[in-house]
Every structure is written in structure tokens, then in C-alpha cells.
Amino acid sequence: MDLSRVEKTIQGFIESLNNVSVNEMYKKLPKGKMLRARLIKMIALDSALGDKVAAIIEMIHLSSLLHDDVIDEAATRRGEPSINALYSSKHAVMLGDIFYSKAFYELSSMDEKVAKSISSAVTKLSIGELMDVELANSFNEDAELYYEMIYLKTASLIEATAHCAAIISDKNEDDYKIFGKNLGIAYQIIDDILDVTQDEKTLGKPAFSDFKEGKTTLPFIIMHERVDEKDKKYLKSLFKKELAQDEIAWIKDKLNSTDAIKFSKQKAKELAIEASLKAKNNKELLSLIDGMINRSY
């Protein structure tokens, strides 16, 4: 899919700020999958309005990643040095704020329904970030809290993306909101699975980094439910630790023997199936769902 027009629109937003430092840091941001821009294109097809909505949402997403890297003290992003590692946490926070501000400036001139949908998602996203930070204080045993957090932090913006694409293309808004929500939750569950099943080279970040940062993802919650009290205690003793190879091997063994990975994949697949029912036989969307569920990074 050609996303060059979206990329040019984002570049135009950046250049209009007329600031050398912002432009320099933007160029050093690693390229992502641009999932949200792809969704706009697949649902609303090619249009200048779609390009602008996609660019606004991608800038908001970039901003959230910049802030996330500061919160997580992440040195890399997609295998490249993060902005906070290259410059400082202050630079990363301010660049994120600039991206947010510019995105909302561009959003202010758009259709009210589109503006409200995206604005509401950003509020949810920020609450999700806060919830993620608070959940990291201790090992979270509650799957419902996990689902709520990943909906707010990740899926809400994907939900808004699909919703806005439906608005600007005069399609069923409710169906596409459900599609986006389910896709977003499934996407994050797969991300969390990959963190414990793939290596650093594939992930572009250290494996098991989520657990070290205090993120009790679905595989760990299910594993905890299914092991005995002795193993529960040992698992919690590893929480937020720099793990040794034998500790990683123990976790992997328990994740497999308890079928925690299998359960988590099945949950993601169930959500993907629900999303596909709302995709209105759109072959590109169905292909996207399949690729997202079966990806390795």
C-alpha cells in the first residue's frame, strides 16, 4: 500500500513549524508499520481528506510513543536509538507535546464528529498510560484490568481511526468502531505474546522487556492463574527484575506447560474473528487482520 501521500502530509505539518530541532528529531524517528494510516486507506480509500486524517492520527500515535519511551526509560524503538536516548527525556517529552499540539491544531478545522472521536480517544489513551504506570507498581493478577488498560492505551486510537474512516466515507460508524476496538485489543495481545516468544533481533528491543518494566501481560496473568502456590511466589519474585537465562528458561517452560501462550493467542484470534465480521468483506481489511494475528514482530 502506498502511504507516501500520508508521509508527505506529516512532513508538511513538521516543516510548517519552521523549527530546525523538531525537523532533525523527526527525521531520526524509526519508521513504523503505520497501521492507523493503512486502516484509513483501506476503509475510506484514497482521498486528500483521508490523507490528512491519517497524518493527524499518526502524529498523535508518534507522540504517545515518545512519551511511552520516557515512561519506560526505553533506549531503543524498533531497533533504533530512542529520542530520549539520543537527546534526553526532556527533548522526547517536548517533541511529543509538539506533535500533539500540531495534530490538534490541524484537527480543529475538521468535521466535528471526526474531531470529537479523535479527541476522545486521546483522552482515553492518556488515561490508559496512567493506568499502565499504576499497574506496574505490583504484579497484576486481574485479566479484566489488563483488558481495560490495553483498550484505553492502544485500542482506543485504533477504534477512533476506523470510526473516522467510516465517517468520512459515509459507512456504518458503529460497525467500524467495533472492528477497530477488537482489532486494537487483539493487536496488543499479540504484541505482548511476541515479547516473550521472539528474540531481540526480531523485536527491535530486548525480549522480556515488558515484564522487566512492570507490565503484567496476559500470558503472565494466565500462567499465574494455572501454577501452584510455590510457582506463583517464584514468578512474583522475578517481577521487574533483570532476568538471568535460567530464569527466562523457567518462565518459558511454565508459559508453555500452562498453555498461557496458547490461551492468549486464542483470545486474540477470537477478537480478530469478531473484527472480521464487521469488515464488510473488505479483502484488504481481512488480509490485515490475518497478517496482524500471524506476525512475528
C-alpha positions as CSV (number, residue, x, y, z in Angstrom):
1,M,0.0,0.0,0.0
2,D,1.3,3.4,-1.0
3,L,1.4,5.7,2.1
4,S,3.7,8.3,0.5
5,R,1.0,11.0,0.5
6,V,0.3,10.5,4.2
7,E,4.1,10.7,4.9
8,K,4.3,13.9,2.8
9,T,1.4,15.3,4.7
10,I,3.1,14.6,8.1
11,Q,6.3,16.1,6.7
12,G,4.4,19.2,5.7
13,F,3.0,19.5,9.2
14,I,6.5,19.3,10.6
15,E,8.0,21.8,8.1
16,S,5.2,24.3,8.8
17,L,6.6,24.5,12.4
18,N,9.7,26.1,11.0
19,N,12.0,24.6,13.7
20,V,15.3,23.0,12.9
21,S,15.4,20.9,16.1
22,V,11.9,19.5,15.6
23,N,12.7,18.6,12.0
24,E,16.0,17.0,12.9
25,M,14.5,14.8,15.7
26,Y,11.6,13.8,13.5
27,K,14.0,12.5,10.8
28,K,15.6,10.3,13.4
29,L,12.3,8.6,14.4
30,P,12.3,5.0,13.2
31,K,9.6,4.1,10.6
32,G,6.7,2.1,12.0
33,K,4.0,0.0,10.4
34,M,1.7,3.0,10.1
35,L,-1.2,0.6,10.9
36,R,-3.6,3.5,11.6
37,A,-2.9,5.2,8.2
38,R,-3.4,1.8,6.5
39,L,-6.8,1.5,8.1
40,I,-7.9,4.9,6.9
41,K,-6.8,4.0,3.3
42,M,-8.5,0.6,3.4
43,I,-11.8,1.9,4.8
44,A,-12.1,5.4,3.2
45,L,-9.9,4.6,0.1
46,D,-7.8,7.3,-1.4
47,S,-8.7,10.9,-0.7
48,A,-6.9,14.1,0.4
49,L,-9.2,14.2,3.4
50,G,-8.3,10.6,4.3
51,D,-4.6,11.5,4.0
52,K,-5.0,14.4,6.4
53,V,-7.0,12.4,9.0
54,A,-4.3,9.6,8.7
55,A,-1.5,12.1,9.2
56,I,-3.1,13.6,12.3
57,I,-3.7,10.2,13.9
58,E,-0.2,9.0,13.0
59,M,1.3,12.2,14.7
60,I,-0.8,11.5,17.8
61,H,0.5,7.9,17.8
62,L,4.1,9.1,17.4
63,S,3.6,11.5,20.3
64,S,2.3,8.7,22.5
65,L,5.3,6.5,21.6
66,L,7.7,9.3,22.6
67,H,6.1,9.7,25.9
68,D,5.9,5.9,26.4
69,D,9.7,5.6,25.8
70,V,10.3,8.2,28.5
71,I,8.0,6.5,31.0
72,D,9.6,3.1,30.2
73,E,13.1,4.5,30.1
74,A,13.5,2.7,26.8
75,A,16.8,3.1,25.0
76,T,15.5,1.7,21.7
77,R,12.5,1.9,19.5
78,R,12.1,-0.6,16.7
79,G,15.8,-1.5,16.9
80,E,16.9,2.2,16.7
81,P,18.0,4.5,19.5
82,S,15.0,6.3,21.0
83,I,14.8,10.1,21.0
84,N,15.2,10.1,24.8
85,A,18.4,8.1,24.4
86,L,19.8,10.2,21.5
87,Y,18.9,13.6,23.2
88,S,17.2,13.5,26.6
89,S,13.9,12.7,28.2
90,K,13.1,16.4,28.2
91,H,13.6,16.5,24.4
92,A,11.4,13.5,23.9
93,V,8.6,14.9,26.2
94,M,8.6,18.2,24.4
95,L,8.7,16.7,20.9
96,G,5.7,14.6,21.9
97,D,3.9,17.7,23.2
98,I,4.7,19.5,19.9
99,F,3.3,16.6,17.9
100,Y,0.2,16.5,20.0
101,S,-0.3,20.3,19.7
102,K,0.2,20.3,15.9
103,A,-2.1,17.4,15.4
104,F,-4.9,19.1,17.4
105,Y,-4.3,22.4,15.5
106,E,-4.9,20.5,12.3
107,L,-7.8,18.6,13.8
108,S,-9.6,21.8,14.9
109,S,-10.5,22.6,11.3
110,M,-12.0,19.2,10.6
111,D,-15.6,17.8,10.8
112,E,-16.9,18.0,14.4
113,K,-17.6,14.2,14.6
114,V,-14.1,13.4,13.5
115,A,-12.5,15.9,15.9
116,K,-14.6,14.6,18.8
117,S,-13.8,11.0,18.0
118,I,-10.1,11.5,17.9
119,S,-10.0,13.9,20.9
120,S,-12.0,11.4,23.0
121,A,-9.5,8.6,22.0
122,V,-6.5,10.7,23.0
123,T,-8.1,11.3,26.5
124,K,-8.6,7.5,26.8
125,L,-5.1,6.9,25.6
126,S,-3.6,9.2,28.2
127,I,-5.7,7.5,31.0
128,G,-4.5,4.2,29.7
129,E,-0.9,5.3,30.0
130,L,-1.6,6.4,33.6
131,M,-3.3,3.1,34.3
132,D,-0.3,1.2,32.8
133,V,2.1,3.1,35.1
134,E,0.0,2.4,38.2
135,L,-0.4,-1.3,37.4
136,A,3.4,-1.5,37.2
137,N,3.6,-1.0,40.9
138,S,2.9,-4.6,41.6
139,F,2.2,-7.9,39.8
140,N,-1.3,-7.6,38.3
141,E,-3.4,-10.8,38.7
142,D,-6.6,-9.3,37.2
143,A,-7.1,-10.0,33.5
144,E,-10.1,-7.6,33.3
145,L,-7.8,-4.7,34.4
146,Y,-5.3,-5.8,31.7
147,Y,-8.0,-5.7,29.1
148,E,-9.3,-2.3,30.2
149,M,-5.8,-0.9,30.2
150,I,-4.9,-2.1,26.7
151,Y,-8.2,-0.9,25.3
152,L,-7.5,2.6,26.6
153,K,-3.8,2.7,25.9
154,T,-3.8,1.0,22.4
155,A,-7.2,0.1,21.1
156,S,-9.0,3.4,21.7
157,L,-7.0,5.2,19.0
158,I,-7.4,2.3,16.5
159,E,-11.1,2.3,17.3
160,A,-11.2,6.1,16.6
161,T,-9.2,5.5,13.4
162,A,-11.7,3.1,12.0
163,H,-14.6,5.2,13.2
164,C,-13.3,8.4,11.5
165,A,-12.6,6.5,8.3
166,A,-16.3,5.4,8.3
167,I,-17.4,9.0,9.0
168,I,-15.5,10.5,6.0
169,S,-16.6,7.6,3.7
170,D,-20.2,7.5,4.8
171,K,-20.0,3.9,6.1
172,N,-21.6,2.3,9.1
173,E,-19.9,4.0,12.0
174,D,-20.9,1.6,14.8
175,D,-19.7,-1.5,12.8
176,Y,-16.3,0.1,12.2
177,K,-15.9,1.2,15.8
178,I,-16.4,-2.4,16.9
179,F,-14.0,-3.5,14.2
180,G,-11.3,-1.0,15.4
181,K,-11.7,-1.8,19.1
182,N,-11.4,-5.6,18.6
183,L,-8.5,-5.2,16.2
184,G,-6.7,-2.9,18.6
185,I,-7.1,-5.2,21.6
186,A,-6.0,-8.2,19.5
187,Y,-3.0,-6.3,18.2
188,Q,-1.8,-5.5,21.7
189,I,-2.3,-9.1,22.9
190,I,-0.1,-10.3,20.0
191,D,2.5,-7.7,20.8
192,D,2.6,-8.9,24.4
193,I,2.9,-12.5,23.3
194,L,5.8,-11.6,20.9
195,D,7.7,-10.0,23.8
196,V,8.1,-13.5,25.4
197,T,8.4,-15.6,22.3
198,Q,10.7,-13.7,20.0
199,D,14.4,-12.6,20.3
200,E,15.8,-9.1,20.5
201,K,16.9,-9.0,16.8
202,T,13.3,-9.8,15.7
203,L,11.6,-7.4,18.2
204,G,14.0,-4.5,17.9
205,K,14.1,-4.4,21.7
206,P,15.2,-6.8,24.4
207,A,13.0,-9.8,24.9
208,F,11.0,-9.9,28.2
209,S,11.4,-6.1,28.4
210,D,7.7,-5.7,29.3
211,F,8.0,-7.9,32.4
212,K,11.2,-6.1,33.5
213,E,9.3,-2.8,33.1
214,G,6.5,-4.0,35.3
215,K,3.9,-4.9,32.7
216,T,2.0,-8.0,33.7
217,T,0.7,-9.0,30.3
218,L,-1.9,-11.6,29.5
219,P,0.5,-14.6,29.2
220,F,1.8,-13.9,32.7
221,I,-1.7,-13.4,34.2
222,I,-2.8,-16.8,32.7
223,M,0.4,-18.5,33.8
224,H,0.0,-17.2,37.3
225,E,-3.6,-18.5,37.5
226,R,-2.5,-22.0,36.5
227,V,0.6,-22.7,38.6
228,D,0.8,-23.8,42.2
229,E,1.5,-21.5,45.1
230,K,5.2,-22.2,45.1
231,D,5.5,-21.2,41.5
232,K,3.2,-18.2,42.0
233,K,5.6,-16.9,44.7
234,Y,8.7,-17.5,42.5
235,L,7.1,-15.8,39.5
236,K,6.4,-12.7,41.5
237,S,9.9,-12.7,42.8
238,L,11.1,-12.2,39.2
239,F,8.8,-9.3,38.6
240,K,10.7,-6.1,37.4
241,K,14.0,-8.0,37.6
242,E,16.9,-8.2,35.2
243,L,16.3,-11.9,34.3
244,A,19.1,-14.4,34.1
245,Q,19.0,-17.1,31.4
246,D,17.9,-19.8,33.7
247,E,15.0,-17.6,35.0
248,I,13.9,-16.9,31.4
249,A,14.1,-20.6,30.7
250,W,11.9,-21.3,33.7
251,I,9.3,-18.7,32.7
252,K,9.2,-20.0,29.1
253,D,8.7,-23.6,30.3
254,K,5.8,-22.5,32.6
255,L,4.2,-20.4,29.9
256,N,4.2,-23.4,27.6
257,S,3.2,-26.1,30.1
258,T,0.3,-24.0,31.4
259,D,-0.8,-23.2,27.8
260,A,-0.7,-19.5,28.7
261,I,0.7,-18.6,25.2
262,K,-1.9,-20.8,23.5
263,F,-4.7,-19.2,25.6
264,S,-3.5,-15.7,24.8
265,K,-3.2,-16.4,21.1
266,Q,-6.7,-17.9,21.1
267,K,-8.1,-14.8,22.8
268,A,-6.5,-12.6,20.1
269,K,-7.9,-14.8,17.4
270,E,-11.4,-14.6,18.9
271,L,-11.3,-10.8,18.9
272,A,-9.9,-10.9,15.3
273,I,-12.8,-13.1,14.2
274,E,-15.3,-10.6,15.7
275,A,-13.4,-7.8,13.9
276,S,-13.6,-9.7,10.6
277,L,-17.4,-10.0,10.9
278,K,-17.6,-6.2,10.8
279,A,-15.1,-5.8,8.0
280,K,-17.9,-6.0,5.3
281,N,-16.0,-8.5,3.2
282,N,-13.2,-5.9,2.6
283,K,-10.4,-8.2,1.4
284,E,-7.7,-5.7,2.4
285,L,-9.0,-5.5,6.0
286,L,-9.4,-9.2,6.2
287,S,-5.8,-9.6,5.0
288,L,-4.6,-7.1,7.5
289,I,-6.4,-8.9,10.4
290,D,-4.7,-12.2,9.3
291,G,-1.3,-10.7,9.0
292,M,-1.6,-9.0,12.3
293,I,-2.5,-12.2,14.1
294,N,0.2,-14.2,12.4
295,R,3.0,-11.7,12.5
296,S,6.4,-12.4,14.1
297,Y,7.3,-8.8,15.1
